[in-house]
Amino acid sequence: MKPIPMPAARSQMNGRIAIAVILIGGLIVIAASAISYLIFLLLAMLPAATASFLERPGQRQATTSVGTLTMATVIPLILGAIATGSDRDLLRSSTAWTFVAAGAVIGIGIYFALPMIAVWMEDMRASTRLRKMRERQTQLVNDWGAEVTGR
Amino acid sequence: MAFDAPAPPDRSPDRGTGGEVVLNGQYQIFTNEPVASLAGRAVQAFRAIDKRFPTDSFVALVSSGETMPRLETMSALRGLSKPGMLALVAFGPVNWADGKQRLAAIHTAPQGGRFALTTPLKPTQIVEGLLRPMAAALHEIHARGATHRSIRPENLFMREAGATILTVGPCVMTPPGFDQPEIYEPVTSAMADPAARGNGSVKDDMFALGMTALALLLGRRPGSEHDRDTLMIRRLELGSLEAVVERRAVPPEIIDVLHGLTADDESERWTVNALQKWLTGGRPEQPRSYDTAHALTPFEIAGKPVRNARSLAYMLGRQWVEGVRHLRGEALVRWLRDYAPERTAAPMLDSALTERELDAEGEDADALMVTRATMALDPEGPIRFRSAAVHPQGLGPYVYEAMNDPEKRKVASGILRYGLPQRVLDRRMSERRASARKVTRQAINFERLRRWAQSSEPWEGLERCLYDLNLNAPCLSPLTGGRWVAGVEDLINALDAFALTGSKSEPTMDTHLAAFIGARFEAAGDALLTLMKPKDADNDATLGAIRLFAELQQSYGGKPLRGIALWCGTLARRVANEIHHRPTRQRLNAAIDQAVPQGSVASILKIVDVIGLKQRDERGFAAAKSEHMQLTRDIQAVERSAETRRAYARQRGRDNAALLSGAGAVVMSFLTLMLDNGR
């Protein structure tokens, strides 16, 4: 008996439910350790949430960039604090906020820089191709005379 | 070449100093010492010596170039020495004072001077002094396949002072019979123009000898009491001998030989053998005498009464404008029908006059009517067209002479384009006895001449006929620089010298040169056109022209020809410049530049005559053109899509930003752990 293929929307929904379960689970774990850490997490994720608010659904590259890099700083900080007895006050730690800010800035930087780099590279590639084609045309004119242009 | 070619003169030393020119480096000709007794209408005569034996005396005859010399006869008679003739010892072109070349012939000088016809000679003097030595000389001349055609009292000399034997003078510098007064020519050739009498036969020499003997007997030119037309009419109506002397006035001991030699019917006329038989006491067969019929009532034309069809034809030809009037009237036909002795003449004329000349131009229709009438009345006579009378055999020298005379040129062209030589021969009874092969060949030749004369191709026309009819004629083109150009070597040298002057960068030849090359070397028409109009020629024709020069150079022995190579280089560059592919073109031009100074036309030809080169170039050019067009389209497409591409790139950058953030997140996590733990 052949397995019945799962529709894509349903699969996506299951993935989101799984992520939500993990997130809620994670949030419960963090909240159980110290409520201040949960607040720290929510405050740290504000830039990502703002980006998410500004971007259209399905086009949330800024949210992903900023959120991923912010999470990459927040999670080690919270996990480190929990691991050391949950007595570190992250909300008032300038070091922690510096890491969070750096993560958010780098995320924003990547989001803005990469398209520019891609455009620049595309321009370079196009101009190289144009140059080569024009060189070939010049070579043809040199070899066969101006009549080859058909004018 | 058709004759034993004279050696080309060595240019520099030939022109001697102080009125001297040198032939073949051996014979010194003193141009300031003319010999009046041997000069003629188209010939100058000068004293000459053999540099090896300065005591021997010679005379150089130098052609003016207006008439065609008899080069075949020169080749045949060179070295022949008999008491009855002045020996021809050498001939060839010499460098003349005007910078051109002229043909010269060296003869032994007559030490006794020219014979003067002042008083009548006795028959024995004529027999011993003229007939016997002349019989021996003519026997030798005729044995060599040649004819003399210049036997007359004014051309008789004495080899030594006080000699009793007469010697006949030169005969080779002008066309056959050119200087002969009509009376010394048989009636058929006497009616023709001097340059158009044709080679004739050995019997023509016998006639001239007989009439010369009669002149010596009379002490004056026979028939000198009559004007030209009257004398000719008398000859046609009475017979040549009877027209100039009464039979009873001729001493009986010489009447037979005179009668035998001057018979108008060539088949009845004595040969040299018959003369020799008579001289040794034999009795050769006498010509049967025909009573030349003539009407008692004459027909008058241009004030001359004529009494038979032949004399009528003669006068129609002589006065053709008046002849047209008579032919349009009824009197002439009535006279022919009622009085003329030839019963068939009237119907023959009627038939000839009903013919139509569909391609006749302007006045030619009238002239052709006269021509047809004279052909019908006297088919054995010459072609009479307009004011000319031309023997079909004498067309070559006539056309040569006509080249310098616009009127004669028109007449010569008409004779050929209307096919008159073939038409007159078709009417001749004598020609019907000739072999079918000869008749066919002759018809083909005349048809070819007719086509050329009608042709509008620049390398054909009358010039092509000239060189076809005169196999030894020199090229009359000014491009030869006045050189005597008769064969490959002469032509190549003349053209090379001319090209080296640099006055023409490419061979823009005139009609004469193209016709000469066409006639002598069977060159293709398009190659000749290239030589005349290089700018109008296509590649194949241009290559044909270069190939022609290459073949000429090879047949000349491959000697370097820098001048002609310059010309061919220009032609070859024309071909090379037709190649689109510039590197190939440059390579070809560089190779041509390298080959030209070597003077090898074959090398130049090899550079540009590459099989398939042009086709490959055309294919390559078409492909390049197509590629260029495609590239233009591609460039435009790239330029037009710039904004779209950038938008895609931007979007791709954003998409990649999310991926890169993932990688950055790993790095950031480690950094956070490391740096935060460190505090």
Interface residues (C-beta under 8 A of the other chain):
Chain A: Q61 A62 T64 S65 V66 T68 L69 M71 A72 T73 I75 P76 L77 G80 T95 A96 F99 A102 G103 I106 G107 I110 Y111 A113 L114 P115 M116 I117 A118 V119 M121 E122 D123 A126 R129 L130 M133 R134 R136 Q137 L140 V141 N142 D143 W144 G145 E147 V148 T149 G150
Chain B: H580 H581 R582 P583 G620 F621 A624 K625 E627 H628 M629 L631 T632 D634 I635 V638 E639 A642 R645 R646 Y648 A649 R650 Q651 R652 G653 R654 D655 N656 A657 A658 L660 S661 G662 G664 A665 V666 M668 S669 T672 L673 L675 D676 N677 R679
